Amino acid sequence: MKPVVSALNAWSCVVVSVAAIIILSIIGGLFNANHHSMVGSTKDPADGKAVAGSVFAAVIVYAVFLVFCGFQAFLHVRQSKKGAIELR
């Protein structure tokens, strides 16, 4: 199978996806626990559990991106070990 995206794009997507999963998981956990820093003001949402559900849905989307881009990066690594010449 041939990669669909370039190696640079694949590895960049892996890094961004991992960072987003970590950051959004922390934010979702804070909303899920109704932490005062997230729901303590009058302008903040009242139902932290509903917001946490939306944030965790975004985590799932980034996990799908991570799997796809990780597979693309794996294909690039496997292709480069075969000694194939890559034109840029």
Secondary structure, DSSP 8 states (H G I E B T S, - for coil): ---SS-HHHHHHHHHHHHHHHHHHHHHHHHHHTT-HHHH-STTS-S-HHHHHHHHHHHHHHHHHHHHHHHHHHHHHHHHHHTT-----
